[in-house]
Amino acid sequence: MMVSSVIVVEWPPYCGTMSEEESLAGIELRTEIPGPKSREIVARREAAIPSGAARLTQIAVDHARGALVTDVDGNRFIDLAGGIGVLAVGHTPTAVVDALTEQAAKLIHMCAIVSSYESYVALAERLNALTPGDHPKKTVLMNSGAEAVETAMNIARAHTGRQGIVVFDGAYHGRTNLTMSMTSKFNLFKKGFGPFAPEVYRFPFPNVYRRPESMTEDQYVAWHIENLAHCFTAIVDPSHVAALVVEPVQGEAGFVPAPHAWLRRLRELCDQHGILLVADEIQSGMGRTGRMWAIEHSGVVPDLMTIAKSVAGGMPLSAVTGRAEVMDAPHPGGLGGTYSGNPLACVAALASIGIVDDDSFLAHANDLGDLMRRRLEKMKASYPDLIGDVRGVGPMLVMEIVHDAASKRPWMEAASAITAETVQNGVITIRAGLYSNCVRFLPPLDMPLELADEAFDVVEKAVAVVAAGDRG
């Protein structure tokens, strides 16, 4: 298989000086997919690593830059998965690479429990200033999104003296015992792993696509708003609840946006009952929806925010940022970890935030989101009995794959076939959704629009191939 395309790519200035090959880039397929070297590495992986550690493609990557990924066989792909939302600033941006290189020569590890170093403090100050609300804030750094969520729950319980945690249908919050208990999708994330943590209470989430046929979107959202009072009677009393945790755009559920009126009602109820409102921005934050934080679209200010994924340009780092008086509730020694706020991760985060916190970067992210939505809506119009819904916010989008428009019956196999077809033709895509029937798009937010168009040409052809096949 020899497939290649050459387009002139206008890379953003913070990507540094590009080689001639990188400047004249696009999909280039030199072997079958996967190639022989990829197959060899994947076979070694299967022999050495348990099957429970999921593998979504058959390719083995050698290097990557911007929105382009080159495998060990020399095949070049356009990346629409973005490390599952980690790579808002793309692969190996020069500012992040330079920060890591300089820091590695000075200090790799110290442990913030043992002593202070300036990058940890500077990053906390930056997040305190960037997150919504003009009240005093503090930040604690952790390693992963699940750690951030669990830390936020510890803080909320210490502050309120309560135990209950409210979460929602479709939620994904992590893979530790507590965060797995908070996560909704059972078969993929929880099957066989119980018993789970107590004091987690689950409320319905207003997914307007799957509303009853007799209700309009507005009626459905209004019903959910009214139903919150019922939930706080039938499921848990509000006086027992320490925190209500919500994703402003649900991630693993299939990029389901939380309706703004419903979010505002959550804020009112939390204020009324002394509950802390926690925004889980691990996947939706750092410019992913065209604003720095997805919660900003609603105007709601949370008490605590969990942050991870794109915050450090690919390095393992997460954070909890929130009201200073709440953050100070745990006793000294109650927060932290050996690797939490590692110096390398901190400088990478400062460099990454420096790229994202820029009006021109976010303007481009919104332009990218507009292009993606246009292309996906066009596909939906062409294949209405395959693509049931196109949704999300800004450049955080999915298409939900169904057997037919009327029944909306989820079709996981077709979604898998689409992602397999795109990879075969040079575009990396992955699935999402409560039923694993969504194709999700999380491209680097600095992706040149020419590359995005080329990538979605491949997606459109993949949809056409699957639509023309045996519908089973």
N, C-alpha and C positions, 0 to 999 in steps of 0.2 A: 504494500500500500504506500503510494507516494502522493500525499496531498499537502499542498502548501499555499499560503496566501501572503502577499507582501503588501503592506499598507504603511504609509508614513504616519508614525504615531507621535503626537505632541505630548511628551511626558511633562508632568509638573516639575517645577524647578527643584523642589526638595528631593527629587529622586537622584539628583547629581548628574554627572556626565554619563550619558548612555553610549554604549558601543554602537557601531554602525549596524550590527545585527539586531540589537535591541530597538534601535530607532526605526528600522525597516522590518516590522515584525508582523506577526499574526500566527495562525495555526500552521504548524508544519509537522506532517506525519511521515516518518521515514521507514517505519516498520508496521507490521500488523499491531493491533492493540489488544492485549498487552504484548510488548516485544519480548524477545528471549531473555534479556537481562532482568526485566521486570518479573517475568515468570519465575526466574531462579530465586530472586530475593523474596518474592511472595511465598514460594515453596519453603524457603528457610524460615520465614515468619510462621507459617502454619505448623512447622515442626517444633518451633521453640516457644511460641506464644499461645496461650489458651484461646480456644475458639470464641469464648465469651467476650474477648476484646475485639469489637466489631471492626470489619474492614469493608468499606463501601465501594472501593474501586480495586481494580487489578493492577494498577500502575505503581511503580516505585520511583520516587522523585529524586533527582540529582541536585537541581538548583532552581531558584525562582527569583523573579524580579518584577516589581510592579504587579501587574495582573497576569503575568505569563509564568508558566510552570514547565520546566523541561525534565523529562524522565531520564532514566539511566540508559535508554536506547536512543536518546537524541530527539525524541518526539516532543514538540512544543504544544502546550494546551493553553487555552484561556480559562482562567479560574473564576467560576461563578459560585464556588462554595466558600471561599475566603477563610479556610480553617474553621468552619462552622461559626463564622461571625467574629473571628479574632483579628482579621487583617483589614481593618478599616483603612489603614494607611498603606496597604499593599505589602508585597513581599520585599524584604530587605531594603527598606528606604534608607538612603544614605545617612540621614540625621540619626536614625536609631542605631545603625551599624557603627557609626563613628562614636556615638556615646558609649556603646557597649565596649568597643575596642579600647577607648581611653580609660574607662572604669576598670576593665579587667586587668590592666597593668598597675592599677593603684590599690584596689580593694575588691576582692570577690565576695568575701563573707566576713561578718563580724557578729551578727545577731543583735537586733535592736533591743533585746532584753539586757544584753551585756553593756552596751554603750550606744551613744548617739552618733549618727553620721548625717551630714547635711542633706543628702539627696532624699532620705526618708522624710525629714522635716519639710523640705521644699515641696515634695509631692503632696503631703498632707495639706499644706497651705494652699496649694493650687486647687485641690479637689474641694476644699472648704469654700473657696471663692467661686468655683465653677458651678456647683450644684444649686438647685433652686432654693429660694428663700433668703431673706436678708437678716435672719437671726444668726447669732454666734453658732459656729459649727466646729466639730472635731472629727478626725479621721483616724481609723486604725487600719493597718495594712495586713492582708493575709495572702495566701497562695492561690486559691482556687475559688470559683464561684460558689461551690457548695460550702466551703469554709466561711465565706463572707455571709451567706444566708444563715448558717448555724450560729455564727458570732452575733449577727443582728438579733437572733432570737434570744441568745443569752443576755444581751444588753437590754432588750425589751422586758424580759422577765425580771431582771435585776431592778429595772427602773419602776415597773408597775407593781411588783410583788404578786403578779398573777402568773398562771401557767398556760392558759389556752392560746392556741394559734389558729387563726382562720386563714384558709387557703381556698382555691377555687378549682372547679372542674377544668381539666385541660392543663393545669399548671405543671411546670417542670422547675424544680428548685435545686436538684443535685442528687448525688448518689451516696452520701453518708446516711447513717441510719435515720437521723432526724429529717434530713432533707429528702430522702427517699420516701419517708412517711408523708411528707408534704407534697410530693409529686403525684400526679394523677394517673398517668398512663401505666397500667399495672403489668400487662404481659411483657412489654419490652424492658422495663426498668425494675420491676419489683417481684416478678414471679419467682417463687422459691426462696426468697431472701428474708422472710419474716422470722420472728415477730417484729412489728414496727413500733416506733415510739408512740406513746400515748399523748393525749391532749392536743391532737390535731383535728380540726373540724373543717369540713369541706362544704362550701356553698356553690350554687350554680353560677356559671359564667355566661353572660349574654353573647353567644355566638349567633349573630343575626342571620348568617347563611343557613343555619339549621333550625330556624324558627318554624312554628306551625304555619301551614299555608294560609290559615284564616287571619293571620296577624301581619300588619305592616311592620317595618323596622321600628318605627317610633312606638307603636303599641307594644312590641316585644320588649324594647328597652324599658318602657314605662312599667311593664309588668315586673321585670327584674328589680327595678328600683323599689316598687311596692313590696316585693317578695323578701327584701332584706329584713323588714320588720318581722316577718314570719320566721325567717332563719334564726334571728336572734331570740326567738322564743322556742321554736321546735328543735333546734340543733344545739345551741349553746347560749347561755345568758351573757350579755355583753359585759357584766361585771366580772366575769371569769376570764375575759380575753385580754392578753397582753399585747398582741400584735395582729394586725390584718395585713397579709402579704399579697401583693398583686403585681403581675407583670403588665405594664401599660400596653404592650403588644405581646401576647403570648407567643413564645418561641416554638417549643416542640409541639404544641397543639396545632401549629400550622399558621403562624403569624396572624392571629386573631386580635384585632385592635379592641381594646376596652372602650366602650362608648363614653364620651366625655361627660355626659349628664350622670351616668352611673358612677364614674370616678368621683365626681363632685359630691354625690350623695354619700359615697364611702367616707370622704373627708368629713362631711357633716356628722355622720354617725360616730366616727372615731373621736371627734371633738366632744360630742355630747356625752360619750361614755368613757372617756379617758383611755381610749385604745390608741396605740401607736400605729400609724399608717406607714407601711414599709413598701417602697417601690423597688421591685426587683428589675434592675436595668442591666443585668449581666449580658444579655444578648441584644437588647434594644438600645443601649446607650452608646456614647462616644460617636455621635453623628450618624448612627445607623439609620435613623428615620428622617434625616435631613435637618434635624436640630441636635444640639449636643445631647439632650436627654429626651426620650419619648414622652415622659410625663409632662414636658413643657407644652405639648400641643393642647393639653386640656386646661392648663392654668392651675392645676392642683399642685400644692407644695407638700411633699411627704415629710414625715418626721425623721425617717431613716431611709437611706438608699444603699443598695448593694450594687457593686460595680466590679466588672472583671473583663474577660475576653479582650476587646480591642484596646483596653486602657494602656497596655504595655507593648504594643506592636508585635506580639507573639511570645513575649516572655511570661512566665507564670507569676501573675500578681493579681490580687483582688483587694477590694477595700469596702469598708462600711463607713459612710459619712452621714452625719446627722446632727441634730440639735445638741449643743455642748452639754447641757444639763442631763440629757438622756445618756449620751456617750460616757459620761463620768460615773454612771451608776455602778458598774462592776467594781469590785475591790481590786487594789493593786495586785498584779499577778494573775488576775482572772482572764486577761486577754493576751493574745500573742502566740508565737510559735517559733521554733528554731530558725526556719527559713523565711518567716514572714517579713516582707519588706526588704528582701535581699537587695544589696546595693546595685547589682546589675539590672535587676527588674525595675528598680526605682528610676535609674537614669534613662532606661528605655521608655518608661512611662512619661517622664518629663519631655522627652523628645517627641513621642507620639502625640501627646496632648498639644504640644506646640504646633504640630501640623494641623490637627483637627480644629483647634480653637482659632479659626480664621474664617472670616466671612466668605472669602473666595473659595475655600475648600468646601464649606457647607453649601454654597451656591452651586458648585459643580455637582455635589452629591444630589441635590434636588433635581438638577438637569438630568443626571443619570437615572434617577427614579422616574422622571417623566418619560424618558425614552423607554425604560423597561416596561412601564405600565402600558404605553401605547402598543408596544410589540405584543405583550401578553393579551391585552384586550382584543387585538386583531385576531390572535389565535383563537381566543374564546368565541369570537363571532363566527369563525370558520368551522369550529368543531364544538358546537354547544352541547352535544351529547357526550363529550369526553371531558372537556374543561368546564366543571361546574361553577367554579368561582375563581376570580382573581382578586387578591386582597393583600393588605399590608399597609404600611405607611412609608412614603418616600422610596428609597432604594432597598427596602426590606419587604420583599414580595414573595408570594407563592401563587401557584395555580393548583387548585384542588381537582384531582382526577376522579371521575365518577363513571358508573356504567351508563347512566342516562340523566338528562337534565330533570326529568319529572321526579324520579325516585331519589335522586342524589345519593344512590348507593355507592359507598366508597369502593374504589378499585385500586387496591394496593399493587397488584401485579402490573397494571398498565403504567403506574407511576414508576415502578422499578424498571420497566422496559424503556421508558423515556430516558431515565438517567443513564442506563447502560448504552443506549443509542447515542446520546450526546458525547459520552466519553470515547466511544468508538470513533467519533468524528472530530475530536479535538477540543471538547468543552467539558469541564468538570462540573457536574451538578450532583446534588444529593437530595434525599427525601426528607420529609417532616410530616407532622400531622398526628392527631390522636389516633387515626386509623392507618397511619403510614402511607397515606395516599396523596400527599402533596409533594410537588417538586418545588424546592425552596431556592431562592436566589439571594446570596449574600456576597456580592462582588466587592473587591476593594473599592472604596468610595472615590478614589482618584482615578479609576479606570477611564482611559480616553474613550470618548463616545464612539469613535470609529471601531475600536475593539469590541465595545458592547454591541454594536450593530452586527458585527461579524459573528459574535457569540450567539446572539438571538436568531440569526439566520440558521445556525446549526440546531438550536432548540426547536425552531419552527419546523424544520425538516424532520426532526425526531418525532415530534407530535404527529406529523402527517404519516410517517411510517407506522406508528403504533395505531393511529386511527384507521388505517387501511387494513390492519391485520385482523386475525380472528378474535372477535370480541368475547368469546368464551361464555 
